Amino acid sequence: MVDAGSTPEWWDSAKQAISTSDILLNDVIEEFEEPSLRSRGDLFATLIKSIVGQQISVVAASAIWSRFEDFVGEVTPESILTKTHQEIKEVGLSNRKVEYIVGIAQSWIDGFGEIDWDIMSDEEVIEELVKLRGVGRWTVQMLLIFALLRQDVFPIDDIGLIRGMEKLYNSGKALEKTQLYEISENWKPYRTMGVWYIWRSIDPEPVEY
């Protein structure tokens, strides 16, 4: 597992590559260069935070996550499973999200916590984690970016990414998925960096999971 607070080892190489392959994105990088992407170093906590953030605004997710952390303390399967459904719900979560979080915590104790994610490909990680109730492809892509620091992740269904790319490359007008993919080709094999700086261009607070 990637150490907490670490920056991707490929980060500087990615900047050099993208600065020549995408002039518009290079301007964004120069404006929002710091802070860089960093890992929490805890895939389980990142997964739980991504569940909390599903389908709500960044501001709302941050507030609920803060209350959740204050309530459970260190976010571990054990600390979550000592709380009742109703207690967890009271931090601001829906019944369904509480069910997802408790189910994931139990699955981690039952074996998911023993998996060596570092040796798996991106698609293998996705294939394994979407077995968990409440976990879809987008959620695992957030883990690949924020916990495992994988370098070539492109979460095409992320609304912030879509809106940011439309703003930068098409004056805010809609782009088809095929067009988004075509733009992202300029970032390969470092699409994660492209995604990170598109997010930075539309949100004053760096995205965290």
C-alpha positions in Angstrom: 0.0 0.0 0.0 1.1 3.5 -0.8 2.4 5.5 2.3 0.2 8.2 3.7 1.0 11.6 2.4 3.1 10.4 -0.5 3.2 12.0 -3.9 3.1 9.7 -7.0 6.6 8.7 -8.1 5.5 9.4 -11.7 4.3 13.0 -11.0 7.3 14.9 -12.3 7.5 12.8 -15.5 3.8 13.4 -16.1 4.2 17.1 -15.8 7.0 17.1 -18.4 5.0 14.9 -20.8 1.7 16.8 -20.5 3.4 20.3 -20.7 4.2 19.4 -24.3 1.2 17.3 -25.3 -1.6 19.7 -24.0 -0.9 23.4 -23.9 -4.3 24.3 -22.4 -3.8 21.8 -19.6 -0.3 23.0 -19.0 -1.6 26.5 -18.3 -3.9 24.9 -15.7 -1.0 23.0 -14.1 1.1 26.2 -13.9 -1.8 28.0 -12.2 -2.7 25.2 -9.7 0.6 23.4 -9.4 0.4 22.9 -5.7 -0.7 20.9 -3.8 -0.1 17.8 -5.8 -2.1 14.6 -5.5 -1.4 12.7 -2.3 -2.5 9.4 -0.9 -4.3 8.9 2.4 -2.4 5.6 2.5 -5.5 3.8 3.7 -7.7 2.1 1.0 -10.4 1.2 3.4 -10.9 4.7 4.7 -10.8 6.1 1.2 -13.5 3.6 0.1 -15.7 4.6 3.0 -15.2 8.3 2.2 -16.1 7.7 -1.4 -19.4 6.0 -0.3 -20.2 9.0 1.9 -19.6 11.3 -1.1 -21.7 9.5 -3.6 -24.3 11.7 -5.4 -24.0 14.7 -3.1 -22.0 18.0 -3.3 -18.4 18.3 -2.3 -19.4 20.7 0.5 -22.1 18.3 1.9 -19.8 15.3 1.7 -17.0 17.1 3.6 -19.4 18.1 6.4 -20.8 14.6 6.7 -17.4 13.0 6.6 -16.1 15.3 9.3 -19.0 14.3 11.6 -18.5 10.6 10.7 -14.8 10.8 11.7 -15.6 12.6 14.9 -18.1 9.9 15.7 -16.2 6.7 14.9 -12.7 7.9 15.5 -10.1 6.2 13.4 -12.0 4.8 10.3 -11.5 1.1 10.6 -13.9 -1.9 10.0 -13.8 -2.5 13.8 -14.6 1.0 14.8 -17.6 1.1 12.4 -19.0 -2.2 13.5 -19.1 -1.1 17.1 -21.8 1.5 16.2 -25.5 0.9 15.5 -27.1 1.6 12.2 -29.1 4.5 13.7 -26.0 6.0 15.3 -24.2 6.1 12.0 -27.2 7.4 10.2 -27.4 10.4 12.6 -24.2 11.9 11.2 -26.2 12.7 8.0 -26.1 9.5 6.0 -29.0 7.8 4.2 -30.2 4.3 5.3 -28.8 2.9 2.1 -25.3 4.4 2.6 -25.2 3.1 6.2 -26.0 -0.3 4.9 -23.2 -0.1 2.3 -20.7 1.1 4.9 -21.5 -1.5 7.4 -21.5 -4.2 4.7 -18.1 -3.1 3.4 -16.7 -3.1 7.0 -17.9 -6.6 7.5 -16.5 -7.7 4.1 -13.1 -6.2 5.1 -13.0 -8.3 8.2 -14.2 -11.4 6.3 -11.3 -11.2 3.8 -11.1 -8.1 1.6 -8.7 -6.6 4.1 -6.1 -9.3 3.3 -6.0 -8.7 -0.5 -2.8 -7.3 -1.9 -4.1 -4.5 -4.1 -0.7 -3.3 -5.1 0.0 -6.3 -7.3 -3.3 -6.1 -9.2 -4.0 -4.2 -12.4 -6.5 -1.3 -12.4 -9.1 -3.5 -14.0 -8.5 -6.4 -11.5 -9.0 -3.9 -8.6 -12.2 -2.7 -10.2 -13.5 -6.3 -10.8 -12.8 -7.3 -7.2 -14.2 -4.2 -5.4 -17.4 -3.9 -7.4 -18.5 -7.2 -5.8 -19.2 -5.1 -2.7 -22.7 -3.7 -2.4 -22.7 0.0 -3.1 -19.4 0.1 -4.9 -19.5 0.9 -8.6 -16.8 1.6 -11.2 -16.6 5.3 -10.4 -16.0 4.6 -6.7 -13.2 2.2 -7.4 -11.6 4.7 -9.8 -11.5 7.2 -6.9 -9.6 4.5 -4.9 -7.2 3.9 -7.8 -6.5 7.7 -7.9 -6.5 8.6 -4.2 -5.3 5.5 -2.4 -3.2 3.5 -4.9 -2.0 6.6 -7.0 -2.4 4.8 -10.3 -1.2 6.9 -13.1 -3.7 6.4 -16.0 -7.2 6.5 -14.5 -9.9 8.4 -16.5 -13.3 8.4 -14.6 -15.4 9.3 -17.6 -18.6 9.5 -15.6 -17.4 12.0 -13.1 -19.5 15.1 -13.5 -16.8 17.5 -12.2 -14.4 16.1 -14.8 -16.9 16.4 -17.6 -17.8 20.0 -16.7 -14.2 21.0 -16.3 -13.2 19.6 -19.6 -16.1 21.2 -21.3 -15.1 24.6 -19.8 -11.5 24.3 -20.7 -11.8 22.7 -24.2 -15.2 23.8 -25.5 -16.2 27.1 -23.9 -18.5 25.4 -21.5 -20.6 23.7 -24.2 -21.4 20.0 -24.0 -18.9 17.3 -25.2 -19.7 13.8 -26.1 -17.9 10.9 -24.4 -16.0 10.1 -27.5 -14.7 13.7 -27.5 -13.7 13.5 -23.9 -11.8 10.3 -24.6 -10.2 11.9 -27.6 -8.9 14.8 -25.5 -7.7 12.4 -22.8 -5.5 10.6 -25.3 -3.1 13.6 -25.1 -2.6 12.8 -21.4 -1.7 9.1 -21.7 -0.1 7.4 -20.0 -0.7 10.0 -17.2 -4.5 10.6 -17.4 -4.7 10.7 -13.6 -2.7 13.9 -13.7 -5.0 15.4 -16.3 -8.1 14.5 -14.2 -6.5 16.0 -11.1 -5.8 19.3 -12.7 -9.2 19.5 -14.4 -10.7 19.1 -10.9 -8.3 21.8 -9.6 -9.4 24.2 -12.3 -13.1 24.1 -11.2 -12.8 23.8 -7.4 -10.7 26.0 -5.1 -10.4 23.2 -2.6 -8.3 20.1 -3.8 -10.4 17.0 -4.1 -9.7 14.4 -1.4 -10.8 10.9 -0.8 
